[in-house]
Amino acid sequence: MSVLAALTALSAASSLSDLLTRCVNYTGDVDTVATIALAAASCTTELVADLPHALLRDLENGPYGHDYLTELDKVLFRVIQ
């Protein structure tokens, strides 16, 4: 159900902020739906990249927070090159 919701939101969105709003509006397992949809959207340039800077700036830095995600991004980027 989460993948279907993510793909539905992705097919109708015009920007990343629109996509995130659509995912949240589905209610339910919002974090999973948004994660799937935004991960897929990160692979395209067809959507306007307009997420608010505050989403990154204010991201917590717990065990799986900002630093963890930054390092994971670097590792994944090396794998796909």
PDB file with one MODEL, atoms N, CA, C and O in Angstrom:
MODEL        1
ATOM      1  N   MET A   1       0.813  -1.188   0.000  1.00  0.00           N
ATOM      2  CA  MET A   1       0.000   0.000   0.000  1.00  0.00           C
ATOM      3  C   MET A   1       0.865   1.264   0.000  1.00  0.00           C
ATOM      4  O   MET A   1       0.532   2.255  -0.650  1.00  0.00           O
ATOM      5  N   SER A   2       1.983   1.215   0.741  1.00  0.00           N
ATOM      6  CA  SER A   2       2.861   2.390   0.795  1.00  0.00           C
ATOM      7  C   SER A   2       3.476   2.696  -0.558  1.00  0.00           C
ATOM      8  O   SER A   2       3.566   3.857  -0.957  1.00  0.00           O
ATOM      9  N   VAL A   3       3.897   1.659  -1.263  1.00  0.00           N
ATOM     10  CA  VAL A   3       4.494   1.867  -2.588  1.00  0.00           C
ATOM     11  C   VAL A   3       3.452   2.422  -3.551  1.00  0.00           C
ATOM     12  O   VAL A   3       3.746   3.330  -4.329  1.00  0.00           O
ATOM     13  N   LEU A   4       2.249   1.889  -3.504  1.00  0.00           N
ATOM     14  CA  LEU A   4       1.184   2.394  -4.368  1.00  0.00           C
ATOM     15  C   LEU A   4       0.879   3.861  -4.070  1.00  0.00           C
ATOM     16  O   LEU A   4       0.716   4.663  -4.989  1.00  0.00           O
ATOM     17  N   ALA A   5       0.801   4.207  -2.795  1.00  0.00           N
ATOM     18  CA  ALA A   5       0.557   5.601  -2.414  1.00  0.00           C
ATOM     19  C   ALA A   5       1.699   6.497  -2.891  1.00  0.00           C
ATOM     20  O   ALA A   5       1.456   7.594  -3.394  1.00  0.00           O
ATOM     21  N   ALA A   6       2.942   6.037  -2.738  1.00  0.00           N
ATOM     22  CA  ALA A   6       4.101   6.824  -3.173  1.00  0.00           C
ATOM     23  C   ALA A   6       4.085   7.036  -4.687  1.00  0.00           C
ATOM     24  O   ALA A   6       4.337   8.144  -5.160  1.00  0.00           O
ATOM     25  N   LEU A   7       3.794   5.995  -5.435  1.00  0.00           N
ATOM     26  CA  LEU A   7       3.767   6.116  -6.893  1.00  0.00           C
ATOM     27  C   LEU A   7       2.612   6.998  -7.360  1.00  0.00           C
ATOM     28  O   LEU A   7       2.750   7.747  -8.327  1.00  0.00           O
ATOM     29  N   THR A   8       1.489   6.910  -6.683  1.00  0.00           N
ATOM     30  CA  THR A   8       0.351   7.763  -7.021  1.00  0.00           C
ATOM     31  C   THR A   8       0.697   9.229  -6.788  1.00  0.00           C
ATOM     32  O   THR A   8       0.415  10.083  -7.629  1.00  0.00           O
ATOM     33  N   ALA A   9       1.300   9.511  -5.656  1.00  0.00           N
ATOM     34  CA  ALA A   9       1.711  10.889  -5.351  1.00  0.00           C
ATOM     35  C   ALA A   9       2.757  11.368  -6.349  1.00  0.00           C
ATOM     36  O   ALA A   9       2.696  12.503  -6.823  1.00  0.00           O
ATOM     37  N   LEU A  10       3.701  10.516  -6.662  1.00  0.00           N
ATOM     38  CA  LEU A  10       4.781  10.864  -7.583  1.00  0.00           C
ATOM     39  C   LEU A  10       4.235  11.172  -8.979  1.00  0.00           C
ATOM     40  O   LEU A  10       4.707  12.099  -9.637  1.00  0.00           O
ATOM     41  N   SER A  11       3.268  10.421  -9.422  1.00  0.00           N
ATOM     42  CA  SER A  11       2.742  10.628 -10.781  1.00  0.00           C
ATOM     43  C   SER A  11       1.942  11.918 -10.905  1.00  0.00           C
ATOM     44  O   SER A  11       1.760  12.426 -12.011  1.00  0.00           O
ATOM     45  N   ALA A  12       1.461  12.458  -9.780  1.00  0.00           N
ATOM     46  CA  ALA A  12       0.639  13.671  -9.829  1.00  0.00           C
ATOM     47  C   ALA A  12       1.389  14.935  -9.425  1.00  0.00           C
ATOM     48  O   ALA A  12       0.899  16.042  -9.651  1.00  0.00           O
ATOM     49  N   ALA A  13       2.559  14.789  -8.836  1.00  0.00           N
ATOM     50  CA  ALA A  13       3.283  15.941  -8.278  1.00  0.00           C
ATOM     51  C   ALA A  13       4.024  16.729  -9.350  1.00  0.00           C
ATOM     52  O   ALA A  13       4.444  16.186 -10.372  1.00  0.00           O
ATOM     53  N   SER A  14       4.171  18.024  -9.086  1.00  0.00           N
ATOM     54  CA  SER A  14       4.924  18.890  -9.996  1.00  0.00           C
ATOM     55  C   SER A  14       6.234  19.380  -9.370  1.00  0.00           C
ATOM     56  O   SER A  14       7.100  19.915 -10.062  1.00  0.00           O
ATOM     57  N   SER A  15       6.366  19.192  -8.073  1.00  0.00           N
ATOM     58  CA  SER A  15       7.580  19.614  -7.369  1.00  0.00           C
ATOM     59  C   SER A  15       7.783  18.716  -6.154  1.00  0.00           C
ATOM     60  O   SER A  15       6.895  17.950  -5.779  1.00  0.00           O
ATOM     61  N   LEU A  16       8.956  18.818  -5.548  1.00  0.00           N
ATOM     62  CA  LEU A  16       9.228  18.008  -4.355  1.00  0.00           C
ATOM     63  C   LEU A  16       8.348  18.415  -3.181  1.00  0.00           C
ATOM     64  O   LEU A  16       7.904  17.560  -2.414  1.00  0.00           O
ATOM     65  N   SER A  17       8.091  19.714  -3.035  1.00  0.00           N
ATOM     66  CA  SER A  17       7.218  20.140  -1.937  1.00  0.00           C
ATOM     67  C   SER A  17       5.785  19.666  -2.177  1.00  0.00           C
ATOM     68  O   SER A  17       5.095  19.276  -1.235  1.00  0.00           O
ATOM     69  N   ASP A  18       5.339  19.697  -3.419  1.00  0.00           N
ATOM     70  CA  ASP A  18       4.023  19.178  -3.774  1.00  0.00           C
ATOM     71  C   ASP A  18       3.959  17.679  -3.481  1.00  0.00           C
ATOM     72  O   ASP A  18       2.964  17.192  -2.944  1.00  0.00           O
ATOM     73  N   LEU A  19       4.997  16.967  -3.824  1.00  0.00           N
ATOM     74  CA  LEU A  19       5.072  15.526  -3.569  1.00  0.00           C
ATOM     75  C   LEU A  19       4.985  15.232  -2.077  1.00  0.00           C
ATOM     76  O   LEU A  19       4.223  14.361  -1.657  1.00  0.00           O
ATOM     77  N   LEU A  20       5.756  15.948  -1.285  1.00  0.00           N
ATOM     78  CA  LEU A  20       5.745  15.731   0.161  1.00  0.00           C
ATOM     79  C   LEU A  20       4.366  16.037   0.738  1.00  0.00           C
ATOM     80  O   LEU A  20       3.878  15.304   1.598  1.00  0.00           O
ATOM     81  N   THR A  21       3.744  17.100   0.276  1.00  0.00           N
ATOM     82  CA  THR A  21       2.397  17.450   0.737  1.00  0.00           C
ATOM     83  C   THR A  21       1.402  16.348   0.390  1.00  0.00           C
ATOM     84  O   THR A  21       0.570  15.976   1.218  1.00  0.00           O
ATOM     85  N   ARG A  22       1.484  15.833  -0.814  1.00  0.00           N
ATOM     86  CA  ARG A  22       0.580  14.752  -1.228  1.00  0.00           C
ATOM     87  C   ARG A  22       0.782  13.511  -0.351  1.00  0.00           C
ATOM     88  O   ARG A  22      -0.190  12.866   0.041  1.00  0.00           O
ATOM     89  N   CYS A  23       2.020  13.182  -0.048  1.00  0.00           N
ATOM     90  CA  CYS A  23       2.310  12.015   0.795  1.00  0.00           C
ATOM     91  C   CYS A  23       1.726  12.196   2.195  1.00  0.00           C
ATOM     92  O   CYS A  23       1.131  11.272   2.750  1.00  0.00           O
ATOM     93  N   VAL A  24       1.895  13.369   2.752  1.00  0.00           N
ATOM     94  CA  VAL A  24       1.368  13.652   4.094  1.00  0.00           C
ATOM     95  C   VAL A  24      -0.158  13.614   4.089  1.00  0.00           C
ATOM     96  O   VAL A  24      -0.771  13.133   5.042  1.00  0.00           O
ATOM     97  N   ASN A  25      -0.763  14.110   3.038  1.00  0.00           N
ATOM     98  CA  ASN A  25      -2.224  14.145   2.957  1.00  0.00           C
ATOM     99  C   ASN A  25      -2.852  12.762   2.877  1.00  0.00           C
ATOM    100  O   ASN A  25      -4.033  12.611   3.192  1.00  0.00           O
ATOM    101  N   TYR A  26      -2.099  11.750   2.466  1.00  0.00           N
ATOM    102  CA  TYR A  26      -2.638  10.387   2.451  1.00  0.00           C
ATOM    103  C   TYR A  26      -2.898   9.877   3.864  1.00  0.00           C
ATOM    104  O   TYR A  26      -3.710   8.972   4.056  1.00  0.00           O
ATOM    105  N   THR A  27      -2.218  10.447   4.848  1.00  0.00           N
ATOM    106  CA  THR A  27      -2.247   9.998   6.251  1.00  0.00           C
ATOM    107  C   THR A  27      -1.742   8.558   6.334  1.00  0.00           C
ATOM    108  O   THR A  27      -1.221   8.032   5.350  1.00  0.00           O
ATOM    109  N   GLY A  28      -1.885   7.931   7.465  1.00  0.00           N
ATOM    110  CA  GLY A  28      -1.380   6.564   7.621  1.00  0.00           C
ATOM    111  C   GLY A  28       0.123   6.555   7.810  1.00  0.00           C
ATOM    112  O   GLY A  28       0.657   7.330   8.604  1.00  0.00           O
ATOM    113  N   ASP A  29       0.805   5.691   7.090  1.00  0.00           N
ATOM    114  CA  ASP A  29       2.247   5.513   7.228  1.00  0.00           C
ATOM    115  C   ASP A  29       2.988   6.567   6.406  1.00  0.00           C
ATOM    116  O   ASP A  29       3.681   6.251   5.439  1.00  0.00           O
ATOM    117  N   VAL A  30       2.827   7.812   6.810  1.00  0.00           N
ATOM    118  CA  VAL A  30       3.327   8.964   6.060  1.00  0.00           C
ATOM    119  C   VAL A  30       4.839   8.912   5.854  1.00  0.00           C
ATOM    120  O   VAL A  30       5.320   9.207   4.760  1.00  0.00           O
ATOM    121  N   ASP A  31       5.593   8.543   6.884  1.00  0.00           N
ATOM    122  CA  ASP A  31       7.050   8.573   6.743  1.00  0.00           C
ATOM    123  C   ASP A  31       7.534   7.560   5.709  1.00  0.00           C
ATOM    124  O   ASP A  31       8.467   7.847   4.959  1.00  0.00           O
ATOM    125  N   THR A  32       6.923   6.396   5.659  1.00  0.00           N
ATOM    126  CA  THR A  32       7.316   5.392   4.667  1.00  0.00           C
ATOM    127  C   THR A  32       6.942   5.847   3.265  1.00  0.00           C
ATOM    128  O   THR A  32       7.755   5.759   2.345  1.00  0.00           O
ATOM    129  N   VAL A  33       5.729   6.330   3.097  1.00  0.00           N
ATOM    130  CA  VAL A  33       5.270   6.797   1.783  1.00  0.00           C
ATOM    131  C   VAL A  33       6.154   7.939   1.289  1.00  0.00           C
ATOM    132  O   VAL A  33       6.579   7.937   0.133  1.00  0.00           O
ATOM    133  N   ALA A  34       6.430   8.900   2.143  1.00  0.00           N
ATOM    134  CA  ALA A  34       7.260  10.039   1.752  1.00  0.00           C
ATOM    135  C   ALA A  34       8.687   9.615   1.435  1.00  0.00           C
ATOM    136  O   ALA A  34       9.296  10.136   0.500  1.00  0.00           O
ATOM    137  N   THR A  35       9.221   8.682   2.199  1.00  0.00           N
ATOM    138  CA  THR A  35      10.580   8.194   1.941  1.00  0.00           C
ATOM    139  C   THR A  35      10.674   7.545   0.571  1.00  0.00           C
ATOM    140  O   THR A  35      11.593   7.832  -0.196  1.00  0.00           O
ATOM    141  N   ILE A  36       9.731   6.676   0.266  1.00  0.00           N
ATOM    142  CA  ILE A  36       9.736   5.994  -1.032  1.00  0.00           C
ATOM    143  C   ILE A  36       9.571   7.005  -2.160  1.00  0.00           C
ATOM    144  O   ILE A  36      10.318   6.979  -3.139  1.00  0.00           O
ATOM    145  N   ALA A  37       8.603   7.885  -2.025  1.00  0.00           N
ATOM    146  CA  ALA A  37       8.320   8.855  -3.085  1.00  0.00           C
ATOM    147  C   ALA A  37       9.480   9.825  -3.309  1.00  0.00           C
ATOM    148  O   ALA A  37       9.867  10.078  -4.450  1.00  0.00           O
ATOM    149  N   LEU A  38      10.029  10.363  -2.232  1.00  0.00           N
ATOM    150  CA  LEU A  38      11.130  11.326  -2.383  1.00  0.00           C
ATOM    151  C   LEU A  38      12.410  10.653  -2.856  1.00  0.00           C
ATOM    152  O   LEU A  38      13.199  11.267  -3.575  1.00  0.00           O
ATOM    153  N   ALA A  39      12.630   9.399  -2.463  1.00  0.00           N
ATOM    154  CA  ALA A  39      13.798   8.673  -2.973  1.00  0.00           C
ATOM    155  C   ALA A  39      13.673   8.482  -4.480  1.00  0.00           C
ATOM    156  O   ALA A  39      14.636   8.688  -5.220  1.00  0.00           O
ATOM    157  N   ALA A  40      12.499   8.092  -4.927  1.00  0.00           N
ATOM    158  CA  ALA A  40      12.278   7.933  -6.368  1.00  0.00           C
ATOM    159  C   ALA A  40      12.412   9.273  -7.083  1.00  0.00           C
ATOM    160  O   ALA A  40      13.003   9.351  -8.160  1.00  0.00           O
ATOM    161  N   ALA A  41      11.868  10.313  -6.490  1.00  0.00           N
ATOM    162  CA  ALA A  41      11.918  11.641  -7.105  1.00  0.00           C
ATOM    163  C   ALA A  41      13.345  12.173  -7.197  1.00  0.00           C
ATOM    164  O   ALA A  41      13.648  12.977  -8.079  1.00  0.00           O
ATOM    165  N   SER A  42      14.209  11.742  -6.311  1.00  0.00           N
ATOM    166  CA  SER A  42      15.592  12.225  -6.348  1.00  0.00           C
ATOM    167  C   SER A  42      16.339  11.738  -7.581  1.00  0.00           C
ATOM    168  O   SER A  42      17.428  12.225  -7.884  1.00  0.00           O
ATOM    169  N   CYS A  43      15.760  10.783  -8.288  1.00  0.00           N
ATOM    170  CA  CYS A  43      16.392  10.232  -9.490  1.00  0.00           C
ATOM    171  C   CYS A  43      15.960  10.938 -10.765  1.00  0.00           C
ATOM    172  O   CYS A  43      16.357  10.533 -11.858  1.00  0.00           O
ATOM    173  N   THR A  44      15.158  11.978 -10.646  1.00  0.00           N
ATOM    174  CA  THR A  44      14.665  12.678 -11.826  1.00  0.00           C
ATOM    175  C   THR A  44      14.875  14.188 -11.695  1.00  0.00           C
ATOM    176  O   THR A  44      14.983  14.727 -10.593  1.00  0.00           O
ATOM    177  N   THR A  45      14.929  14.838 -12.826  1.00  0.00           N
ATOM    178  CA  THR A  45      14.987  16.306 -12.837  1.00  0.00           C
ATOM    179  C   THR A  45      13.652  16.895 -13.278  1.00  0.00           C
ATOM    180  O   THR A  45      13.544  18.102 -13.494  1.00  0.00           O
ATOM    181  N   GLU A  46      12.638  16.044 -13.411  1.00  0.00           N
ATOM    182  CA  GLU A  46      11.329  16.496 -13.884  1.00  0.00           C
ATOM    183  C   GLU A  46      10.533  17.244 -12.823  1.00  0.00           C
ATOM    184  O   GLU A  46       9.603  17.979 -13.155  1.00  0.00           O
ATOM    185  N   LEU A  47      10.885  17.069 -11.554  1.00  0.00           N
ATOM    186  CA  LEU A  47      10.184  17.769 -10.485  1.00  0.00           C
ATOM    187  C   LEU A  47      11.046  18.922  -9.985  1.00  0.00           C
ATOM    188  O   LEU A  47      12.262  18.786  -9.845  1.00  0.00           O
ATOM    189  N   VAL A  48      10.411  20.045  -9.722  1.00  0.00           N
ATOM    190  CA  VAL A  48      11.113  21.214  -9.197  1.00  0.00           C
ATOM    191  C   VAL A  48      11.626  20.884  -7.792  1.00  0.00           C
ATOM    192  O   VAL A  48      10.866  20.425  -6.940  1.00  0.00           O
ATOM    193  N   ALA A  49      12.908  21.119  -7.561  1.00  0.00           N
ATOM    194  CA  ALA A  49      13.531  20.854  -6.257  1.00  0.00           C
ATOM    195  C   ALA A  49      13.322  22.071  -5.354  1.00  0.00           C
ATOM    196  O   ALA A  49      14.159  22.972  -5.296  1.00  0.00           O
ATOM    197  N   ASP A  50      12.204  22.076  -4.663  1.00  0.00           N
ATOM    198  CA  ASP A  50      11.838  23.256  -3.884  1.00  0.00           C
ATOM    199  C   ASP A  50      11.532  22.954  -2.414  1.00  0.00           C
ATOM    200  O   ASP A  50      10.755  23.668  -1.781  1.00  0.00           O
ATOM    201  N   LEU A  51      12.131  21.918  -1.885  1.00  0.00           N
ATOM    202  CA  LEU A  51      11.915  21.631  -0.465  1.00  0.00           C
ATOM    203  C   LEU A  51      12.520  22.750   0.376  1.00  0.00           C
ATOM    204  O   LEU A  51      13.594  23.255   0.049  1.00  0.00           O
ATOM    205  N   PRO A  52      11.855  23.137   1.438  1.00  0.00           N
ATOM    206  CA  PRO A  52      12.376  24.213   2.288  1.00  0.00           C
ATOM    207  C   PRO A  52      13.729  23.853   2.895  1.00  0.00           C
ATOM    208  O   PRO A  52      13.938  22.724   3.337  1.00  0.00           O
ATOM    209  N   HIS A  53      14.634  24.806   2.912  1.00  0.00           N
ATOM    210  CA  HIS A  53      15.968  24.608   3.476  1.00  0.00           C
ATOM    211  C   HIS A  53      15.887  24.160   4.937  1.00  0.00           C
ATOM    212  O   HIS A  53      16.765  23.440   5.412  1.00  0.00           O
ATOM    213  N   ALA A  54      14.862  24.573   5.634  1.00  0.00           N
ATOM    214  CA  ALA A  54      14.703  24.231   7.056  1.00  0.00           C
ATOM    215  C   ALA A  54      14.593  22.725   7.273  1.00  0.00           C
ATOM    216  O   ALA A  54      14.951  22.237   8.345  1.00  0.00           O
ATOM    217  N   LEU A  55      14.107  21.979   6.283  1.00  0.00           N
ATOM    218  CA  LEU A  55      14.013  20.524   6.451  1.00  0.00           C
ATOM    219  C   LEU A  55      15.387  19.891   6.640  1.00  0.00           C
ATOM    220  O   LEU A  55      15.529  18.937   7.406  1.00  0.00           O
ATOM    221  N   LEU A  56      16.383  20.402   5.963  1.00  0.00           N
ATOM    222  CA  LEU A  56      17.745  19.901   6.133  1.00  0.00           C
ATOM    223  C   LEU A  56      18.429  20.579   7.316  1.00  0.00           C
ATOM    224  O   LEU A  56      19.069  19.920   8.136  1.00  0.00           O
ATOM    225  N   ARG A  57      18.290  21.879   7.394  1.00  0.00           N
ATOM    226  CA  ARG A  57      18.941  22.646   8.459  1.00  0.00           C
ATOM    227  C   ARG A  57      18.529  22.173   9.844  1.00  0.00           C
ATOM    228  O   ARG A  57      19.367  22.089  10.742  1.00  0.00           O
ATOM    229  N   ASP A  58      17.257  21.864  10.030  1.00  0.00           N
ATOM    230  CA  ASP A  58      16.739  21.520  11.348  1.00  0.00           C
ATOM    231  C   ASP A  58      16.642  20.016  11.604  1.00  0.00           C
ATOM    232  O   ASP A  58      16.047  19.593  12.596  1.00  0.00           O
ATOM    233  N   LEU A  59      17.212  19.222  10.732  1.00  0.00           N
ATOM    234  CA  LEU A  59      17.191  17.767  10.920  1.00  0.00           C
ATOM    235  C   LEU A  59      17.983  17.391  12.160  1.00  0.00           C
ATOM    236  O   LEU A  59      19.120  17.830  12.338  1.00  0.00           O
ATOM    237  N   GLU A  60      17.386  16.587  13.007  1.00  0.00           N
ATOM    238  CA  GLU A  60      18.059  16.176  14.241  1.00  0.00           C
ATOM    239  C   GLU A  60      19.359  15.438  13.918  1.00  0.00           C
ATOM    240  O   GLU A  60      19.552  14.970  12.796  1.00  0.00           O
ATOM    241  N   ASN A  61      20.229  15.340  14.888  1.00  0.00           N
ATOM    242  CA  ASN A  61      21.500  14.660  14.677  1.00  0.00           C
ATOM    243  C   ASN A  61      21.670  13.535  15.700  1.00  0.00           C
ATOM    244  O   ASN A  61      22.720  13.411  16.329  1.00  0.00           O
ATOM    245  N   GLY A  62      20.631  12.723  15.856  1.00  0.00           N
ATOM    246  CA  GLY A  62      20.705  11.555  16.737  1.00  0.00           C
ATOM    247  C   GLY A  62      21.452  10.430  16.042  1.00  0.00           C
ATOM    248  O   GLY A  62      22.169  10.666  15.070  1.00  0.00           O
ATOM    249  N   PRO A  63      21.291   9.212  16.532  1.00  0.00           N
ATOM    250  CA  PRO A  63      22.009   8.067  15.960  1.00  0.00           C
ATOM    251  C   PRO A  63      21.771   7.889  14.453  1.00  0.00           C
ATOM    252  O   PRO A  63      22.674   7.464  13.733  1.00  0.00           O
ATOM    253  N   TYR A  64      20.598   8.199  13.989  1.00  0.00           N
ATOM    254  CA  TYR A  64      20.278   8.078  12.561  1.00  0.00           C
ATOM    255  C   TYR A  64      19.872   9.429  11.985  1.00  0.00           C
ATOM    256  O   TYR A  64      19.008   9.499  11.111  1.00  0.00           O
ATOM    257  N   GLY A  65      20.481  10.483  12.465  1.00  0.00           N
ATOM    258  CA  GLY A  65      20.162  11.837  12.056  1.00  0.00           C
ATOM    259  C   GLY A  65      21.037  12.339  10.924  1.00  0.00           C
ATOM    260  O   GLY A  65      21.465  11.570  10.063  1.00  0.00           O
ATOM    261  N   HIS A  66      21.294  13.632  10.935  1.00  0.00           N
ATOM    262  CA  HIS A  66      21.977  14.343   9.853  1.00  0.00           C
ATOM    263  C   HIS A  66      23.322  13.720   9.472  1.00  0.00           C
ATOM    264  O   HIS A  66      23.542  13.402   8.303  1.00  0.00           O
ATOM    265  N   ASP A  67      24.223  13.543  10.444  1.00  0.00           N
ATOM    266  CA  ASP A  67      25.557  13.013  10.125  1.00  0.00           C
ATOM    267  C   ASP A  67      25.490  11.604   9.561  1.00  0.00           C
ATOM    268  O   ASP A  67      26.206  11.270   8.617  1.00  0.00           O
ATOM    269  N   TYR A  68      24.623  10.775  10.143  1.00  0.00           N
ATOM    270  CA  TYR A  68      24.460   9.402   9.676  1.00  0.00           C
ATOM    271  C   TYR A  68      23.978   9.398   8.219  1.00  0.00           C
ATOM    272  O   TYR A  68      24.515   8.673   7.382  1.00  0.00           O
ATOM    273  N   LEU A  69      22.974  10.203   7.933  1.00  0.00           N
ATOM    274  CA  LEU A  69      22.427  10.247   6.579  1.00  0.00           C
ATOM    275  C   LEU A  69      23.420  10.821   5.573  1.00  0.00           C
ATOM    276  O   LEU A  69      23.462  10.385   4.423  1.00  0.00           O
ATOM    277  N   THR A  70      24.210  11.789   6.000  1.00  0.00           N
ATOM    278  CA  THR A  70      25.237  12.356   5.120  1.00  0.00           C
ATOM    279  C   THR A  70      26.268  11.295   4.744  1.00  0.00           C
ATOM    280  O   THR A  70      26.648  11.183   3.579  1.00  0.00           O
ATOM    281  N   GLU A  71      26.714  10.528   5.715  1.00  0.00           N
ATOM    282  CA  GLU A  71      27.686   9.457   5.439  1.00  0.00           C
ATOM    283  C   GLU A  71      27.069   8.354   4.585  1.00  0.00           C
ATOM    284  O   GLU A  71      27.723   7.841   3.677  1.00  0.00           O
ATOM    285  N   LEU A  72      25.830   7.987   4.859  1.00  0.00           N
ATOM    286  CA  LEU A  72      25.141   6.977   4.065  1.00  0.00           C
ATOM    287  C   LEU A  72      25.012   7.431   2.617  1.00  0.00           C
ATOM    288  O   LEU A  72      25.191   6.634   1.696  1.00  0.00           O
ATOM    289  N   ASP A  73      24.706   8.689   2.417  1.00  0.00           N
ATOM    290  CA  ASP A  73      24.606   9.250   1.073  1.00  0.00           C
ATOM    291  C   ASP A  73      25.934   9.117   0.331  1.00  0.00           C
ATOM    292  O   ASP A  73      25.952   8.759  -0.846  1.00  0.00           O
ATOM    293  N   LYS A  74      27.032   9.402   1.004  1.00  0.00           N
ATOM    294  CA  LYS A  74      28.360   9.280   0.381  1.00  0.00           C
ATOM    295  C   LYS A  74      28.653   7.842  -0.016  1.00  0.00           C
ATOM    296  O   LYS A  74      29.164   7.588  -1.107  1.00  0.00           O
ATOM    297  N   VAL A  75      28.336   6.907   0.858  1.00  0.00           N
ATOM    298  CA  VAL A  75      28.565   5.485   0.584  1.00  0.00           C
ATOM    299  C   VAL A  75      27.729   5.033  -0.611  1.00  0.00           C
ATOM    300  O   VAL A  75      28.242   4.378  -1.518  1.00  0.00           O
ATOM    301  N   LEU A  76      26.463   5.377  -0.611  1.00  0.00           N
ATOM    302  CA  LEU A  76      25.580   4.976  -1.707  1.00  0.00           C
ATOM    303  C   LEU A  76      26.003   5.612  -3.016  1.00  0.00           C
ATOM    304  O   LEU A  76      25.913   4.978  -4.067  1.00  0.00           O
ATOM    305  N   PHE A  77      26.458   6.844  -2.972  1.00  0.00           N
ATOM    306  CA  PHE A  77      26.904   7.516  -4.188  1.00  0.00           C
ATOM    307  C   PHE A  77      28.117   6.806  -4.785  1.00  0.00           C
ATOM    308  O   PHE A  77      28.220   6.659  -6.003  1.00  0.00           O
ATOM    309  N   ARG A  78      29.042   6.363  -3.913  1.00  0.00           N
ATOM    310  CA  ARG A  78      30.223   5.619  -4.393  1.00  0.00           C
ATOM    311  C   ARG A  78      29.817   4.291  -5.021  1.00  0.00           C
ATOM    312  O   ARG A  78      30.420   3.861  -6.003  1.00  0.00           O
ATOM    313  N   VAL A  79      28.812   3.646  -4.470  1.00  0.00           N
ATOM    314  CA  VAL A  79      28.365   2.347  -4.981  1.00  0.00           C
ATOM    315  C   VAL A  79      27.774   2.476  -6.383  1.00  0.00           C
ATOM    316  O   VAL A  79      27.999   1.611  -7.229  1.00  0.00           O
ATOM    317  N   ILE A  80      27.029   3.538  -6.633  1.00  0.00           N
ATOM    318  CA  ILE A  80      26.362   3.663  -7.928  1.00  0.00           C
ATOM    319  C   ILE A  80      27.261   4.250  -9.014  1.00  0.00           C
ATOM    320  O   ILE A  80      26.862   4.286 -10.178  1.00  0.00           O
ATOM    321  N   GLN A  81      28.431   4.697  -8.673  1.00  0.00           N
ATOM    322  CA  GLN A  81      29.332   5.259  -9.699  1.00  0.00           C
ATOM    323  C   GLN A  81      30.071   4.175 -10.422  1.00  0.00           C
ATOM    324  O   GLN A  81      30.869   4.461 -11.315  1.00  0.00           O
TER     325      GLN A  81
ENDMDL
END
